Amino acid sequence: MAAGCIGGGGGSTSSSESPTKSTTSSASQTTTSNEYTVSPSETTTSTQGETTTSQTQTTTSPTQTTTTAPQTTTTVTHTTTTPQQGNVELIILTRHDTTIQSLAKEYFLKSDIAKEYHITKIRFIKATESQWVEFIKRGVADVGWGGGPTLFDTLYTEGYLAPITDEKILSLLGTNISETIAGMPMVRKDNDGKVYWIAAALSSFGFTENKKALQKWGLPEPKKWEDIASEAWARDPPQYGIADPTRSTSNTRIYQIILQAFGWDQGWRILTLIAANSRIYDASDAVREAVIAGDIAAGNTIDFYGYTAMQLNPDCVYIIPEGESIINGDPIALLKSSKHPEAAQAFIYWVLTEGQKIWLNKEVNRLPVNPSIFNTPEGQQRQDLRTAYYLALHTRGIQFDDERALKTIYAMQQYFKATLVDTNEELHRAWMAIVNAHKSGKIDDQTFERLKDELTAPIQFKDPETGETVTFTEEYAEKINDKILKDPNFKDTIVQEWRDAAKAKYQKVLQEVNG
């Protein structure tokens, strides 16, 4: 469904991904935030005021208490954090842009919570997903904020998040903040009920189109993912845009949605044809910018990228594929590297309550996770966002299995990159040859369908460990998922196998068309 424009005039966009066209650096390179420059190999923060004082006889340290997250049928004991003495500097590891960073710094440092916990300074580190682990390992950051559930679930799985134990935060769950929205988790808990991240904002996933560019290229308006994966969208140069999943958490989520919406086998066929009709970009914001400029007619976008495009160019419209999308929570979490866990949790509480007004800013335009913010004076001015929030609550999406997605995420990202990104030129050339042969009458409908089926069929490749010829089934992806992450040699070998096999398949189809 098409989304209405929310917010006022244009401005700097907000995002849990980079808002500017830039080349992402590796974890060994220097990362620049709006406040300072830091390398993951440097430790730049010092321990200040680590002493805590008890305000009540029941107050304990979060590191000493095992907590159970609130459930409807259980009695829960929480930890109450105590303000630290001395000046505290918090370091926030983030994917949010400088607009959100600046607003958070301005609002929070004026808050009573900041004063209570003696927090006098906030520094932000804007880092790519691949750099987060290095920063956490070096003990550089206290809080992780923004970047999508894929990133935070990865950190949770690998043990880089600390459980949230503050009673004020946990009391928000199930009251001010729903634990699920549109069937999707807004909280990540372990088997013991400990809470490791909480959504701070909501997001949906779809595509943004430029109506003027659609008209220029004679393209039908897409409503669903299958529309883009069709002969009707085959153009030279391609007029759809997608991002490399190894560089974009939002595009990773879109691909996971498609794989679950259509099933693993059919999902990969649809992804293959979408990629065949697409230009590949290094980052999701670059896709958005291309749509705004009319360089392409449409492209994958998270919702607030779409809303930004609509503000900056009236020809742009953001569309949520009906019944083929989900609502995601964009998390905030306490990092295990935090030197100030009490103050860090105080900041998290602020973000989930008073700090929700950041999303209402007309240069941000995101959906808050805590609807009580709409009862504030700022919230009363954003009835458009209030409407969008309650629309999101009733979005008809797929029954997305987050645990299932996590089991194949690394394998899926690398397979997509090897077979659809690195070999995109060969894929696009073969697909255009099939389409043009069909349009010219060189091949009939039956031959067209057969060649399309061959082009999108699962590739066969040699398993590096067994030497056997296999296909990339969901079961196989799950089996090698952790090995892809932990064994660089295995990853490099199998990625090359995938790349070579995909290229050979596309060239074979092209030769058959031309032959």
KABEL-V120002 format. One record per residue. N is the residue number from 1. BURIAL is 1 if it has 9 or more other ideal C-beta (glycine too) atoms within 8 Angstrom, else 0. Layout:
BEGIN
n->N burial->BURIAL
n->N burial->BURIAL
END
This chain:
BEGIN
n->1 burial->0
n->2 burial->0
n->3 burial->1
n->4 burial->0
n->5 burial->0
n->6 burial->1
n->7 burial->1
n->8 burial->0
n->9 burial->0
n->10 burial->0
n->11 burial->0
n->12 burial->0
n->13 burial->1
n->14 burial->1
n->15 burial->1
n->16 burial->1
n->17 burial->1
n->18 burial->1
n->19 burial->1
n->20 burial->0
n->21 burial->0
n->22 burial->0
n->23 burial->0
n->24 burial->1
n->25 burial->0
n->26 burial->0
n->27 burial->1
n->28 burial->0
n->29 burial->0
n->30 burial->0
n->31 burial->1
n->32 burial->0
n->33 burial->1
n->34 burial->0
n->35 burial->0
n->36 burial->0
n->37 burial->0
n->38 burial->1
n->39 burial->1
n->40 burial->1
n->41 burial->0
n->42 burial->0
n->43 burial->0
n->44 burial->0
n->45 burial->1
n->46 burial->0
n->47 burial->0
n->48 burial->1
n->49 burial->1
n->50 burial->0
n->51 burial->0
n->52 burial->1
n->53 burial->0
n->54 burial->0
n->55 burial->0
n->56 burial->0
n->57 burial->0
n->58 burial->0
n->59 burial->1
n->60 burial->0
n->61 burial->0
n->62 burial->1
n->63 burial->0
n->64 burial->0
n->65 burial->1
n->66 burial->0
n->67 burial->1
n->68 burial->1
n->69 burial->1
n->70 burial->1
n->71 burial->0
n->72 burial->0
n->73 burial->0
n->74 burial->0
n->75 burial->0
n->76 burial->1
n->77 burial->0
n->78 burial->1
n->79 burial->1
n->80 burial->1
n->81 burial->1
n->82 burial->1
n->83 burial->1
n->84 burial->1
n->85 burial->0
n->86 burial->0
n->87 burial->0
n->88 burial->1
n->89 burial->1
n->90 burial->1
n->91 burial->1
n->92 burial->1
n->93 burial->1
n->94 burial->1
n->95 burial->1
n->96 burial->1
n->97 burial->1
n->98 burial->1
n->99 burial->1
n->100 burial->1
n->101 burial->1
n->102 burial->1
n->103 burial->1
n->104 burial->1
n->105 burial->1
n->106 burial->0
n->107 burial->1
n->108 burial->1
n->109 burial->1
n->110 burial->0
n->111 burial->1
n->112 burial->0
n->113 burial->1
n->114 burial->1
n->115 burial->0
n->116 burial->0
n->117 burial->1
n->118 burial->1
n->119 burial->1
n->120 burial->0
n->121 burial->1
n->122 burial->1
n->123 burial->1
n->124 burial->1
n->125 burial->1
n->126 burial->1
n->127 burial->1
n->128 burial->1
n->129 burial->1
n->130 burial->0
n->131 burial->1
n->132 burial->1
n->133 burial->1
n->134 burial->1
n->135 burial->1
n->136 burial->1
n->137 burial->0
n->138 burial->1
n->139 burial->0
n->140 burial->1
n->141 burial->1
n->142 burial->1
n->143 burial->1
n->144 burial->1
n->145 burial->1
n->146 burial->1
n->147 burial->1
n->148 burial->1
n->149 burial->1
n->150 burial->1
n->151 burial->1
n->152 burial->1
n->153 burial->1
n->154 burial->1
n->155 burial->1
n->156 burial->1
n->157 burial->0
n->158 burial->0
n->159 burial->0
n->160 burial->1
n->161 burial->1
n->162 burial->1
n->163 burial->1
n->164 burial->1
n->165 burial->1
n->166 burial->1
n->167 burial->1
n->168 burial->0
n->169 burial->1
n->170 burial->1
n->171 burial->1
n->172 burial->1
n->173 burial->1
n->174 burial->0
n->175 burial->0
n->176 burial->0
n->177 burial->1
n->178 burial->0
n->179 burial->0
n->180 burial->0
n->181 burial->1
n->182 burial->1
n->183 burial->1
n->184 burial->1
n->185 burial->1
n->186 burial->1
n->187 burial->1
n->188 burial->1
n->189 burial->1
n->190 burial->0
n->191 burial->0
n->192 burial->0
n->193 burial->1
n->194 burial->1
n->195 burial->1
n->196 burial->1
n->197 burial->1
n->198 burial->1
n->199 burial->1
n->200 burial->1
n->201 burial->1
n->202 burial->1
n->203 burial->1
n->204 burial->1
n->205 burial->1
n->206 burial->1
n->207 burial->1
n->208 burial->1
n->209 burial->1
n->210 burial->1
n->211 burial->1
n->212 burial->0
n->213 burial->1
n->214 burial->1
n->215 burial->0
n->216 burial->0
n->217 burial->1
n->218 burial->0
n->219 burial->1
n->220 burial->0
n->221 burial->0
n->222 burial->1
n->223 burial->0
n->224 burial->0
n->225 burial->1
n->226 burial->0
n->227 burial->1
n->228 burial->1
n->229 burial->1
n->230 burial->1
n->231 burial->0
n->232 burial->0
n->233 burial->1
n->234 burial->1
n->235 burial->1
n->236 burial->0
n->237 burial->0
n->238 burial->1
n->239 burial->1
n->240 burial->1
n->241 burial->1
n->242 burial->1
n->243 burial->1
n->244 burial->1
n->245 burial->1
n->246 burial->0
n->247 burial->1
n->248 burial->1
n->249 burial->1
n->250 burial->1
n->251 burial->1
n->252 burial->1
n->253 burial->1
n->254 burial->1
n->255 burial->1
n->256 burial->1
n->257 burial->1
n->258 burial->1
n->259 burial->1
n->260 burial->1
n->261 burial->1
n->262 burial->1
n->263 burial->0
n->264 burial->0
n->265 burial->0
n->266 burial->0
n->267 burial->1
n->268 burial->1
n->269 burial->1
n->270 burial->1
n->271 burial->1
n->272 burial->1
n->273 burial->1
n->274 burial->1
n->275 burial->1
n->276 burial->1
n->277 burial->1
n->278 burial->1
n->279 burial->1
n->280 burial->1
n->281 burial->1
n->282 burial->0
n->283 burial->1
n->284 burial->1
n->285 burial->1
n->286 burial->1
n->287 burial->1
n->288 burial->1
n->289 burial->1
n->290 burial->1
n->291 burial->1
n->292 burial->1
n->293 burial->0
n->294 burial->1
n->295 burial->0
n->296 burial->1
n->297 burial->1
n->298 burial->1
n->299 burial->1
n->300 burial->1
n->301 burial->1
n->302 burial->1
n->303 burial->1
n->304 burial->1
n->305 burial->1
n->306 burial->1
n->307 burial->1
n->308 burial->1
n->309 burial->1
n->310 burial->1
n->311 burial->1
n->312 burial->0
n->313 burial->1
n->314 burial->0
n->315 burial->0
n->316 burial->1
n->317 burial->1
n->318 burial->1
n->319 burial->1
n->320 burial->1
n->321 burial->1
n->322 burial->0
n->323 burial->0
n->324 burial->1
n->325 burial->1
n->326 burial->1
n->327 burial->1
n->328 burial->1
n->329 burial->1
n->330 burial->1
n->331 burial->1
n->332 burial->1
n->333 burial->1
n->334 burial->1
n->335 burial->1
n->336 burial->1
n->337 burial->1
n->338 burial->1
n->339 burial->0
n->340 burial->1
n->341 burial->1
n->342 burial->1
n->343 burial->1
n->344 burial->1
n->345 burial->1
n->346 burial->1
n->347 burial->1
n->348 burial->1
n->349 burial->1
n->350 burial->1
n->351 burial->1
n->352 burial->1
n->353 burial->1
n->354 burial->0
n->355 burial->1
n->356 burial->1
n->357 burial->1
n->358 burial->1
n->359 burial->1
n->360 burial->1
n->361 burial->1
n->362 burial->0
n->363 burial->1
n->364 burial->1
n->365 burial->1
n->366 burial->1
n->367 burial->1
n->368 burial->1
n->369 burial->1
n->370 burial->1
n->371 burial->0
n->372 burial->1
n->373 burial->1
n->374 burial->1
n->375 burial->0
n->376 burial->1
n->377 burial->0
n->378 burial->1
n->379 burial->1
n->380 burial->1
n->381 burial->0
n->382 burial->1
n->383 burial->0
n->384 burial->1
n->385 burial->1
n->386 burial->1
n->387 burial->0
n->388 burial->1
n->389 burial->1
n->390 burial->0
n->391 burial->0
n->392 burial->1
n->393 burial->0
n->394 burial->0
n->395 burial->1
n->396 burial->0
n->397 burial->1
n->398 burial->1
n->399 burial->0
n->400 burial->1
n->401 burial->0
n->402 burial->1
n->403 burial->0
n->404 burial->0
n->405 burial->1
n->406 burial->1
n->407 burial->1
n->408 burial->1
n->409 burial->1
n->410 burial->1
n->411 burial->1
n->412 burial->1
n->413 burial->1
n->414 burial->1
n->415 burial->1
n->416 burial->1
n->417 burial->1
n->418 burial->1
n->419 burial->1
n->420 burial->1
n->421 burial->1
n->422 burial->0
n->423 burial->1
n->424 burial->1
n->425 burial->0
n->426 burial->1
n->427 burial->1
n->428 burial->1
n->429 burial->1
n->430 burial->1
n->431 burial->1
n->432 burial->1
n->433 burial->1
n->434 burial->1
n->435 burial->1
n->436 burial->1
n->437 burial->1
n->438 burial->1
n->439 burial->0
n->440 burial->0
n->441 burial->0
n->442 burial->0
n->443 burial->1
n->444 burial->0
n->445 burial->0
n->446 burial->0
n->447 burial->1
n->448 burial->1
n->449 burial->0
n->450 burial->0
n->451 burial->1
n->452 burial->1
n->453 burial->0
n->454 burial->1
n->455 burial->1
n->456 burial->1
n->457 burial->0
n->458 burial->0
n->459 burial->1
n->460 burial->0
n->461 burial->1
n->462 burial->0
n->463 burial->1
n->464 burial->0
n->465 burial->0
n->466 burial->0
n->467 burial->0
n->468 burial->0
n->469 burial->0
n->470 burial->1
n->471 burial->0
n->472 burial->1
n->473 burial->1
n->474 burial->0
n->475 burial->0
n->476 burial->1
n->477 burial->1
n->478 burial->1
n->479 burial->0
n->480 burial->1
n->481 burial->1
n->482 burial->0
n->483 burial->1
n->484 burial->1
n->485 burial->0
n->486 burial->0
n->487 burial->0
n->488 burial->0
n->489 burial->0
n->490 burial->1
n->491 burial->1
n->492 burial->0
n->493 burial->1
n->494 burial->1
n->495 burial->1
n->496 burial->1
n->497 burial->1
n->498 burial->1
n->499 burial->1
n->500 burial->1
n->501 burial->1
n->502 burial->1
n->503 burial->1
n->504 burial->0
n->505 burial->1
n->506 burial->1
n->507 burial->1
n->508 burial->1
n->509 burial->1
n->510 burial->1
n->511 burial->0
n->512 burial->1
n->513 burial->1
n->514 burial->0
n->515 burial->0
END
